[in-house]
């Protein structure tokens, strides 16, 4: 069955004789967002195996969340470069389509495929067919998750970097190392379906091998253009074993894993050149052979049939060293293609990594052992090749050798660069260059105000109780460990206590900590002693805030037990608890913006404001009095005070941010937390607000765990400014570090990494646009207001000529038709109506004149029996016969006096045009019109007397023009309608069907009959 492409991706088959049409993006056209955040430093790593680490020359690379860090070492200094690609990043070179695949895809793209691309092994569509697709947008949706980098490889000459991703529909990305840092890959390969386990470059860098996870089950060999880095699929085969590593030995590829060692022969044969096609899409006349499958053979394991092989390293083009997890060290010999695996010795520890430098083999263990073997003795299969066994490291995950250093990645997520002594074979284990990291998942981060004793800029903490103080460059300044109480619960034996929150006071004098058991401790940083320990909450401590000035030191905490606890420091220097605030729902956050106010928000959609008061004469006796409760639109997730202290930003679970005025209690502004495309709003946590400066707008900083991004919004308008990503697990906090004329954003995640970003919001156009313009001299013309004089229609009527033939005519206006809601139900009722109309000539004249006052003789006693009997009337004229008509009331209440005057002029012009028709006019209506015109003239005269706004010329022109014209038209109308009776002939009565005629024609017949009588 043919596949159904996704609605976000429409492909033109490559064999189509027509060029593919460009596809419009589904997102609205928006101006590109200038990057405001740039990654400057990465602390920690997510590397846990040799596949996530590689070295070449004087550089090494390791994975850190969704990015790859390349470190260049120069003596005692090192620099970092970062390589990452968004889910929708377009590569420089497209991967060509597989030429020998079936003509139609065999599988429908999955709904959760973030790129919705059809695999090369399932379709003949090429990358050039979808290069203009909507997925080339610079944005990504929440469904397109950031995928973690799982493996990498550096080419032997140091020109290219290959990165493999995890998860569903991963990519194999090839970057150029000539760039300092890059977000655009040279090649993006999306062939694998369920994660990439390992990637490896051949010794000559002509081939790149990519191995999928066991669920994916495919091994691909890609031919690489060494000049540009472009990739083309060369060979492929299935590999469904659980693989732990992959290396090249000469021109052969070796995969190793759980009870698995297999050799894949990559031999390039002469391929026949296909015939040149005259037209695009024309099939070649010569049959093309099918692609050759990648051949592979399993190695006999003999006594190690149950072993799990963890790491390997190539010795030369035919030999390699392969180690198992249990400590087996084996020699793989492929001389004459015999593929022998020989057990040589036991290392005595769980081996996780291996590397070769010169004539020495280094084995790293999970327990921190480092064994050194003689290469020459090992090749001779001597069990006495083990030299030394060093047991002074943390658990080693990977190791490698630079030109003058050894690099290790340990279980503490730290990287160390070790030097050598004068003897090339001896390591200098005394003074390594550290690239530190947290051992566990990082649960939070916060800025530390300067000056402080250690000279740190921020601090972070982990669940084990470790608190580390860092500077802005990612160097450790100090660290300490918070003692945690042991969890003792009979019903929950597996519950482990952990540190959840840490807050530092001004200058880092005290650190207030809270754990999972609800215990709050206050630690004096100068002595690292706990000066106070209190059981504040029954369960997790959710938030801690402090306020300190010369007279007060107040601490507030909130927990899952729906309470907020208040503490203060007495005059004697002791910390005491003085009040418990209870709420109906769990308290999300508590703030102390000033010495006399406490603000809390809870999940019952309320914002509570309390006033802090003290007793007269007793400053140590304090209390929080409820002052105001503000309702919220949704449950809050975070809040932050504005710079002026008069308003509060609250992030809500409906994916919006509201600004509340604390004085009035009303929301002043609300905006959705959207992205650069205007879609996909998210929930923001860890809000931080900063005021505007001369060159920077006021902004809001927060994190979104929906797409694991760091976001910045304009605090005044809610405009999206920028977002960046790098963490692949939950972001547990973000802090803004200010100092030295620059701003840096520090984010931490559960993946154990710390990312330091440079924040640059300076925009020259913003300052000039927001500041008031400089005053200009009064004599210049630009300082004067722009001339504006728009004449109204009443003023323009002053210039019209009085002659009907030469005067200005108004454009034709269409009046809305008003149709009668009554009709004649029978011929008898129609005869009665005609008889009643013939009784009075005046009524016959007024029969076609619309009026809101129904005549007693012309009333219809019953509504119509059927809609078919309704009578169509002519379009109604303006109602002038009643002072209580609807139109008159609308005129009196219509806008301003100028607008009412213009409306009256338009009505009179339309009425003059109607007077040229032959319809009869009633005497009562004419008398009423004459009276209204006279009254209007008198009112205009009074208006002119009271105010001098209207000139005499204008009034005289208006009165003379309209009064003379109306009188002349009325005289002509009367002469036409009331001719002598001898000039008119009576008309005979019509058939009984006459009531179905229009009411205008029936009125004309009745009036003529009555006048003849």
Secondary structure as UniProt FT lines:
FT   TURN            7..8
FT   TURN            14..15
FT   STRAND          37..43
FT   HELIX           50..52
FT   STRAND          53..56
FT   TURN            57..58
FT   STRAND          59..64
FT   TURN            65..66
FT   STRAND          67..74
FT   TURN            75..76
FT   STRAND          77..83
FT   TURN            87..88
FT   TURN            99..100
FT   TURN            111..112
FT   TURN            120..122
FT   HELIX           127..129
FT   TURN            131..132
FT   HELIX           134..136
FT   TURN            142..143
FT   STRAND          149..154
FT   TURN            156..157
FT   STRAND          160..165
FT   STRAND          172..176
FT   TURN            177..178
FT   STRAND          187..189
FT   STRAND          196..201
FT   TURN            203..204
FT   STRAND          207..212
FT   TURN            214..216
FT   STRAND          218..224
FT   TURN            226..228
FT   STRAND          231..238
FT   STRAND          243..249
FT   TURN            250..251
FT   STRAND          252..258
FT   STRAND          260..265
FT   TURN            280..281
FT   STRAND          295..298
FT   HELIX           302..304
FT   TURN            305..306
FT   STRAND          308..314
FT   STRAND          319..324
FT   TURN            325..326
FT   STRAND          328..333
FT   HELIX           335..337
FT   STRAND          340..346
FT   STRAND          351..357
FT   TURN            358..359
FT   STRAND          360..365
FT   TURN            366..367
FT   STRAND          370..374
FT   HELIX           375..379
FT   TURN            380..381
FT   TURN            383..384
FT   STRAND          386..390
FT   STRAND          396..401
FT   STRAND          406..410
FT   TURN            411..412
FT   STRAND          415..420
FT   TURN            424..425
FT   STRAND          427..435
FT   STRAND          442..447
FT   STRAND          458..462
FT   TURN            463..464
FT   STRAND          466..470
FT   TURN            472..473
FT   STRAND          476..481
FT   TURN            493..494
FT   STRAND          499..504
FT   HELIX           506..508
FT   STRAND          510..515
FT   TURN            516..517
FT   STRAND          519..524
FT   TURN            525..528
FT   STRAND          529..535
FT   STRAND          541..548
FT   STRAND          553..559
FT   TURN            560..561
FT   STRAND          563..569
FT   TURN            571..572
FT   STRAND          575..582
FT   STRAND          587..594
FT   TURN            595..596
FT   STRAND          597..602
FT   TURN            603..605
FT   STRAND          606..615
FT   TURN            616..617
FT   STRAND          618..631
FT   STRAND          636..641
FT   TURN            643..644
FT   STRAND          647..652
FT   TURN            653..655
FT   STRAND          656..661
FT   TURN            662..664
FT   STRAND          667..672
FT   TURN            676..677
FT   STRAND          685..690
FT   STRAND          699..704
FT   TURN            705..708
FT   STRAND          709..714
FT   TURN            715..717
FT   STRAND          720..725
FT   STRAND          731..739
FT   TURN            740..741
FT   STRAND          742..749
FT   TURN            750..751
FT   STRAND          754..759
FT   HELIX           764..770
FT   TURN            778..779
FT   HELIX           781..783
FT   HELIX           793..796
FT   HELIX           797..799
FT   TURN            804..806
FT   HELIX           827..838
FT   HELIX           841..845
FT   HELIX           846..848
FT   TURN            857..858
FT   HELIX           867..869
FT   TURN            883..884
FT   HELIX           886..892
FT   HELIX           897..915
FT   HELIX           923..946
FT   HELIX           952..977
FT   HELIX           981..983
FT   HELIX           992..996
FT   HELIX           999..1012
//
